[in-house]
């Protein structure tokens, strides 16, 4: 058996001190030191083999966090791991407590092609792997070919179309060797729920940004544009997943989806959930009311849908632990899971030919409160996301 852990960590705007990332937003050296300390503490607590990071502005800042994490891990090993002279050094608990340092060379950073000048920065993503990478990870943000979404008019006619040529943030696609397998891991950060408003030519800002002269319909249109863009980005990611599954590769998808497990963009990424029985369903080419799919066709349909389906690590955990909910975001009285880990059928416990399965699911969300972090002044230094981690076990070929 091979065990590994994989985590998603939205760090909330990691950038060095005295760098204006958004308009009028920057960290003093003291604030940056606090943030780096907090992030290193969280990363050390996670101690995950594979970590997908969101909201990374530069590689140097993340490398500094990883180096600080390593320093804490090495110090912890010296304190708690007995040397071989101790008769109890072989106890299994010490394998759990042992910290294995990260190699900073195994940090892959994907900058955002929309990144701009100070005050107009745009964050990218990163991935950290104790197991290295099989080849150089890929970055997907500028599409080779535009993806066109056509809309028919209800009742007939053409209602227009929507084109997407680039994503709001990059997607990282990495091949990671684990045991006897190579797992394709995607890290994503889909378009946020912040409204997308149009700025008239020559104007300093969009009219909807003026909250004193509140425009409810304009704000609704902005939310609609953000939602459509997020769903389009989810469709792009879904296409990348399908390509890997068609090759027979095990796939894991992690990141900040900016909506919950039952929201539309998450459903697009995960794929359809098969019905238990399609034999009751009327055929697509039915000539009369009794024309339904056969039992044999039911098996074919279910098999094809299951081949491309993704299962939620959170959902598996909730079912297994009988918990009511898991949340990674808390704001304004709303608790949501907008950070997720999805797994292909290679890890689905209902699949008899699976290569592995999830043993446990961890959530670090004690720092989240209703809209504020008691340990983070101004609600800007600690992350406004909980960190999630799936504890995985692979069935090696020789096991």
C-alpha positions as CSV (number, residue, x, y, z in Angstrom):
1,X,0.0,0.0,0.0
2,X,1.1,3.5,-0.7
3,X,-0.3,6.4,1.3
4,X,-0.3,10.1,0.4
5,X,-2.1,13.3,1.2
6,X,-3.3,16.0,-1.1
7,X,-4.5,19.4,-0.1
8,X,-6.0,22.7,-1.4
9,X,-4.9,25.9,0.2
10,X,-6.2,29.4,-0.8
11,X,-3.6,31.6,1.0
12,X,-5.5,34.9,0.3
13,X,-3.2,37.2,-1.6
14,X,0.4,36.1,-0.9
15,X,2.8,38.8,-2.0
16,X,5.9,40.4,-0.5
17,X,5.9,43.5,1.8
18,X,5.3,47.0,0.4
19,X,3.9,45.7,-2.9
20,X,0.5,47.1,-3.8
21,X,-1.5,44.2,-5.2
22,X,-5.0,45.7,-5.4
23,X,-5.7,49.4,-5.3
24,X,-4.5,50.8,-2.0
25,X,-3.9,47.2,-0.7
26,X,-0.4,46.1,0.5
27,X,1.4,44.5,3.5
28,X,3.7,46.4,5.8
29,X,6.9,44.4,6.7
30,X,5.2,43.5,10.0
31,X,2.0,42.4,8.5
32,X,3.9,40.3,5.9
33,X,5.9,38.7,8.7
34,X,2.7,37.8,10.5
35,X,1.1,36.4,7.4
36,X,4.2,34.3,6.5
37,X,4.3,33.0,10.1
38,X,0.6,32.0,9.9
39,X,0.9,30.4,6.5
40,X,4.0,28.4,7.6
41,X,2.1,27.2,10.7
42,X,-0.9,26.1,8.6
43,X,1.3,24.3,6.0
44,X,3.2,22.5,8.7
45,X,-0.1,21.4,10.3
46,X,-1.3,20.1,7.0
47,X,1.9,18.4,6.2
48,X,0.5,17.3,2.9
49,X,2.5,15.5,0.2
50,X,0.8,17.5,-2.6
51,X,-0.6,21.0,-2.1
52,X,-2.4,23.1,-4.6
53,X,-2.2,26.9,-3.8
54,X,-4.4,29.7,-5.0
55,X,-3.9,33.5,-4.9
56,X,-0.1,33.4,-5.3
57,X,1.4,36.6,-6.7
58,X,5.1,35.6,-6.8
59,X,7.2,32.5,-6.4
60,X,9.6,34.1,-4.0
61,X,7.0,34.7,-1.3
62,X,5.7,31.1,-1.5
63,X,9.3,29.7,-1.4
64,X,9.9,31.7,1.7
65,X,6.8,30.1,3.3
66,X,7.9,26.7,2.3
67,X,11.4,27.2,3.7
68,X,10.0,28.5,7.0
69,X,7.7,25.4,7.1
70,X,10.8,23.2,6.6
71,X,12.6,24.9,9.4
72,X,9.7,24.3,11.8
73,X,9.4,20.7,10.6
74,X,13.1,19.9,11.1
75,X,13.0,21.5,14.6
76,X,9.9,19.4,15.4
77,X,11.7,16.2,14.3
78,X,14.6,17.0,16.6
79,X,12.2,17.4,19.5
80,X,9.8,14.5,19.0
81,X,11.5,11.8,16.8
82,X,13.6,9.4,18.9
83,X,17.0,8.3,17.5
84,X,17.8,4.6,16.9
85,X,19.4,4.3,20.4
86,X,15.9,4.4,21.9
87,X,14.3,1.0,22.1
88,X,10.9,2.4,21.1
89,X,12.1,4.3,18.0
90,X,10.2,1.8,15.7
91,X,6.8,2.6,17.1
92,X,4.3,3.4,14.3
93,X,3.3,6.7,15.9
94,X,6.7,8.2,15.1
95,X,6.2,7.6,11.4
96,X,3.0,9.7,11.7
97,X,4.9,12.5,13.6
98,X,7.9,12.6,11.2
99,X,8.1,15.7,9.1
100,X,9.5,15.2,5.6
101,X,10.9,18.4,4.2
102,X,9.7,19.9,0.9
103,X,12.2,20.5,-1.9
104,X,11.7,24.1,-3.0
105,X,12.7,22.9,-6.5
106,X,9.4,21.1,-6.6
107,X,7.3,24.2,-6.4
108,X,5.6,25.0,-9.7
109,X,4.3,28.5,-10.1
110,X,1.7,29.6,-12.8
111,X,1.6,33.4,-13.1
112,X,-1.6,35.0,-14.3
113,X,-1.5,36.4,-17.8
114,X,-3.7,39.2,-16.7
115,X,-1.2,40.4,-14.0
116,X,-0.6,44.1,-14.2
117,X,1.0,47.1,-12.6
118,X,1.1,47.7,-8.9
119,X,-2.5,48.2,-7.7
120,X,-3.7,46.1,-10.6
121,X,-2.1,42.8,-9.9
122,X,-3.8,39.5,-10.6
123,X,-2.8,36.3,-8.6
124,X,-1.7,33.0,-10.1
125,X,-1.5,29.4,-8.8
126,X,1.2,27.1,-7.5
127,X,1.6,23.4,-6.8
128,X,4.0,21.8,-4.3
129,X,4.9,18.1,-4.5
130,X,7.0,16.0,-2.2
131,X,7.0,13.4,-4.9
132,X,8.1,15.8,-7.7
133,X,6.6,15.9,-11.1
134,X,6.6,13.5,-14.1
135,X,7.6,16.1,-16.6
136,X,7.0,19.8,-16.4
137,X,3.5,20.7,-15.3
138,X,1.3,22.5,-17.9
139,X,-0.4,25.9,-17.6
140,X,-3.8,26.4,-19.2
141,X,-5.1,30.0,-19.4
142,X,-4.9,31.2,-23.0
143,X,-6.9,28.8,-25.1
144,X,-5.5,27.6,-28.4
145,X,-9.0,27.8,-29.9
146,X,-11.9,29.9,-28.6
147,X,-14.6,27.9,-26.9
148,X,-18.0,28.9,-28.2
149,X,-21.2,28.5,-26.3
150,X,-24.3,28.8,-28.6
151,X,-27.7,29.7,-27.3
152,X,-30.9,28.8,-29.2
153,X,-33.9,31.0,-28.8
154,X,-36.7,29.3,-26.9
155,X,-39.3,28.3,-29.5
156,X,-36.7,28.4,-32.3
157,X,-34.1,30.9,-33.7
158,X,-30.6,32.0,-32.7
159,X,-30.2,33.8,-29.4
160,X,-26.5,34.5,-29.9
161,X,-23.4,33.0,-28.5
162,X,-20.6,33.5,-25.9
163,X,-16.9,33.1,-26.7
164,X,-14.2,32.4,-24.2
165,X,-10.6,32.7,-25.3
166,X,-8.8,33.0,-21.9
167,X,-9.5,32.2,-18.3
168,X,-9.6,34.6,-15.4
169,X,-6.9,32.6,-13.7
170,X,-4.6,29.8,-14.9
171,X,-5.2,26.1,-14.4
172,X,-2.3,23.9,-13.5
173,X,-2.1,20.3,-14.9
174,X,0.6,18.2,-13.3
175,X,1.5,14.6,-13.5
176,X,2.6,13.3,-10.1
177,X,4.2,9.9,-9.6
178,X,2.6,8.1,-6.6
179,X,3.5,4.5,-5.9
180,X,3.1,2.4,-9.0
181,X,0.9,5.1,-10.7
182,X,1.1,8.6,-12.1
183,X,-1.9,10.7,-11.1
184,X,-3.0,13.8,-13.1
185,X,-3.7,16.6,-10.7
186,X,-5.5,19.8,-11.7
187,X,-5.3,22.9,-9.6
188,X,-7.9,25.7,-10.4
189,X,-9.3,28.9,-9.1
190,X,-12.5,29.7,-11.0
191,X,-14.0,33.2,-11.5
192,X,-15.1,34.7,-8.2
193,X,-18.7,35.7,-7.4
194,X,-17.8,39.4,-7.5
195,X,-19.9,41.1,-10.2
196,X,-18.4,41.8,-13.6
197,X,-19.5,45.3,-14.6
198,X,-19.0,47.2,-17.8
199,X,-17.2,50.5,-17.8
200,X,-18.3,53.1,-20.4
201,X,-15.7,54.5,-22.7
202,X,-13.8,57.3,-21.0
203,X,-15.3,56.6,-17.6
204,X,-13.3,56.2,-14.4
205,X,-15.4,53.4,-13.1
206,X,-18.6,51.4,-13.9
207,X,-21.9,53.0,-12.8
208,X,-22.7,49.8,-10.7
209,X,-19.6,50.5,-8.6
210,X,-21.2,53.6,-7.2
211,X,-23.2,52.1,-4.3
212,X,-24.7,55.4,-3.2
213,X,-26.5,55.4,-6.6
214,X,-27.3,51.7,-6.2
215,X,-28.4,50.1,-9.5
216,X,-30.0,46.7,-8.6
217,X,-30.5,45.5,-12.1
218,X,-27.0,46.5,-13.2
219,X,-25.7,44.6,-10.1
220,X,-27.7,41.6,-11.1
221,X,-26.3,41.7,-14.6
222,X,-22.8,41.9,-13.2
223,X,-23.5,38.8,-11.1
224,X,-24.9,37.0,-14.2
225,X,-21.7,37.8,-16.2
226,X,-19.5,36.5,-13.3
227,X,-21.6,33.3,-13.1
228,X,-21.5,32.7,-16.8
229,X,-17.8,33.2,-16.9
230,X,-17.3,30.8,-14.0
231,X,-19.4,28.1,-15.6
232,X,-17.5,28.6,-18.9
233,X,-14.2,28.1,-17.1
234,X,-15.6,25.0,-15.4
235,X,-16.5,23.7,-18.9
236,X,-12.9,24.2,-20.0
237,X,-11.6,22.3,-17.0
238,X,-14.2,19.6,-17.7
239,X,-12.8,19.2,-21.2
240,X,-9.2,18.8,-19.8
241,X,-10.5,16.1,-17.3
242,X,-12.2,14.2,-20.0
243,X,-9.1,14.2,-22.2
244,X,-7.2,12.6,-19.3
245,X,-9.9,10.0,-18.5
246,X,-10.0,9.0,-22.2
247,X,-6.4,8.1,-21.8
248,X,-7.2,6.0,-18.8
249,X,-5.3,8.2,-16.3
250,X,-6.4,8.6,-12.7
251,X,-7.4,12.2,-12.1
252,X,-7.7,14.5,-9.0
253,X,-9.0,18.1,-9.3
254,X,-8.6,20.5,-6.4
255,X,-8.9,24.2,-5.9
256,X,-11.2,27.1,-5.2
257,X,-14.4,26.5,-7.2
258,X,-16.0,29.7,-5.8
259,X,-19.2,27.8,-5.3
260,X,-20.5,24.7,-3.4
261,X,-20.5,21.0,-4.3
262,X,-24.1,21.2,-5.6
263,X,-23.7,24.5,-7.6
264,X,-23.7,24.5,-11.4
265,X,-20.0,25.0,-12.1
266,X,-19.1,22.1,-9.7
267,X,-21.6,19.9,-11.4
268,X,-20.0,20.8,-14.8
269,X,-16.6,19.8,-13.6
270,X,-17.8,16.6,-11.9
271,X,-20.0,15.4,-14.7
272,X,-23.4,13.8,-14.7
273,X,-24.6,11.5,-11.9
274,X,-26.0,8.4,-13.5
275,X,-29.5,7.2,-12.8
276,X,-29.9,3.8,-11.1
277,X,-31.8,2.4,-14.0
278,X,-32.2,3.8,-17.6
279,X,-34.4,0.9,-18.6
280,X,-37.5,2.8,-17.4
281,X,-36.6,5.8,-19.6
282,X,-38.1,6.4,-23.0
283,X,-35.6,6.1,-25.8
284,X,-34.3,9.2,-27.5
285,X,-35.6,7.8,-30.9
286,X,-38.9,6.4,-29.5
287,X,-41.6,5.8,-32.1
288,X,-44.2,5.0,-29.5
289,X,-44.7,5.3,-25.8
290,X,-43.4,1.9,-25.0
291,X,-40.0,2.3,-26.6
292,X,-37.6,2.3,-23.7
293,X,-33.9,1.5,-23.2
294,X,-33.2,-2.2,-22.7
295,X,-31.4,-3.7,-19.7
296,X,-28.3,-4.1,-21.8
297,X,-28.4,-0.5,-22.9
298,X,-28.8,0.6,-19.3
299,X,-25.5,-1.1,-18.5
300,X,-23.8,0.6,-21.5
301,X,-25.2,4.1,-20.5
302,X,-24.2,3.8,-16.9
303,X,-20.8,2.5,-17.7
304,X,-20.1,5.5,-20.0
305,X,-21.3,8.1,-17.6
306,X,-19.4,6.5,-14.7
307,X,-16.2,6.4,-16.7
308,X,-16.1,10.2,-16.9
309,X,-17.6,11.0,-13.5
310,X,-15.8,12.6,-10.6
311,X,-16.6,12.1,-6.9
312,X,-16.4,14.7,-4.2
313,X,-13.9,13.9,-1.4
314,X,-16.1,16.1,0.9
315,X,-19.2,14.2,0.0
316,X,-17.5,10.8,0.7
317,X,-16.4,12.1,4.0
318,X,-19.8,13.4,5.0
319,X,-21.4,10.1,4.1
320,X,-18.8,8.1,6.0
321,X,-18.6,10.2,9.1
322,X,-22.3,11.0,9.3
323,X,-21.5,14.7,9.7
324,X,-24.0,17.4,8.7
325,X,-21.6,19.7,6.8
326,X,-18.1,20.7,6.0
327,X,-17.3,24.4,5.3
328,X,-14.3,26.3,4.0
329,X,-15.8,29.8,3.9
330,X,-17.8,31.7,6.5
331,X,-19.1,35.2,5.8
332,X,-22.2,37.2,6.6
333,X,-23.8,34.2,8.3
334,X,-23.3,32.0,5.2
335,X,-21.2,28.8,5.6
336,X,-20.1,27.2,2.4
337,X,-17.7,24.6,0.9
338,X,-16.2,26.5,-2.0
339,X,-12.8,24.7,-1.9
340,X,-13.1,21.1,-3.1
341,X,-11.2,18.0,-4.1
342,X,-12.7,15.8,-6.8
343,X,-11.5,12.3,-7.7
344,X,-12.0,10.1,-10.8
345,X,-13.6,6.7,-10.5
346,X,-10.1,5.2,-10.0
347,X,-10.6,6.2,-6.3
348,X,-14.4,5.7,-6.0
349,X,-15.2,3.2,-3.3
350,X,-18.2,2.0,-5.4
351,X,-15.8,1.0,-8.2
352,X,-14.6,-2.6,-7.9
353,X,-11.6,-1.9,-10.2
354,X,-10.4,1.2,-8.3
355,X,-6.7,1.7,-7.7
356,X,-7.1,3.3,-4.4
357,X,-9.5,5.2,-2.1
358,X,-9.7,8.0,0.4
359,X,-9.2,7.1,4.0
360,X,-10.0,10.4,5.7
361,X,-10.8,14.1,4.9
362,X,-9.3,16.9,7.0
363,X,-10.5,20.5,7.2
364,X,-8.6,23.3,8.9
365,X,-11.2,25.9,9.5
366,X,-10.9,26.9,13.1
367,X,-9.6,30.3,12.0
368,X,-12.8,31.1,10.2
369,X,-15.5,33.1,12.0
370,X,-18.5,34.9,10.7
371,X,-16.8,37.5,8.6
372,X,-13.6,38.0,10.7
373,X,-10.5,36.3,12.0
374,X,-9.9,37.0,15.7
375,X,-6.2,36.4,15.3
376,X,-5.8,38.4,12.2
377,X,-6.2,42.2,12.4
378,X,-8.2,43.8,9.6
379,X,-9.3,40.4,8.4
380,X,-6.5,40.4,5.8
381,X,-3.6,38.4,7.1
382,X,-4.9,34.9,7.7
383,X,-6.7,33.2,4.8
384,X,-10.4,33.7,4.4
385,X,-10.6,30.0,3.3
386,X,-10.3,26.8,5.3
387,X,-7.7,24.3,4.0
388,X,-8.8,20.8,3.0
389,X,-6.9,17.6,2.6
390,X,-7.7,14.1,1.4
391,X,-5.8,11.2,3.0
392,X,-5.4,8.7,0.2
393,X,-4.3,5.0,-0.1
394,X,-3.2,3.3,-3.3
395,X,-3.3,-0.4,-3.9
396,X,0.1,-1.0,-5.4
397,X,0.4,-3.5,-8.2
398,X,2.5,-5.8,-6.1
399,X,0.2,-5.7,-3.1
